[in-house]
Amino acid sequence: MTKTMSRLTVRLPETLHQQLTHLAESEGISLNQYIVYALTRQVVLAYTVQATPIESVDQQQQAFQTLLKELGQASSIAAQSVLDQRETVQPEPELSPEIIALFQERIRAASHP
């Protein structure tokens, strides 16, 4: 299997170029190899799911519960008033009447457990 390679010309500030050259030399690889490595590492990090520490999850849940208590509850009349004011939009063409009915039923079931 052959890998397809692309060529990219990039203008770098001289100091960044020197730093990259130094890092590549310290790794014993070419500047090109080092830049490909660095970019690949950055892309992988951007798409890697990081586990959230349980302490952070607990703090977020506690903050959420505190916020809910501070907000209180809206009366059913106030909630209905807000719902009555919302904008009605047409569903996407891909959504058949059957799918819409299924969604509506799930919403009703979730609203009235």
Secondary structure, 3 states (H helix, E strand, C coil): CCCCCCCCCCCCCHHHHHHHHHHHHHHCCCHHHHHHHHHHHHHHHHCCCCCCCHHHHHHHHHHHHHHHHHHCCCCHHHHHHHHHHCCCCCCCCCCCHHHHHHHHHHHHHHHCC
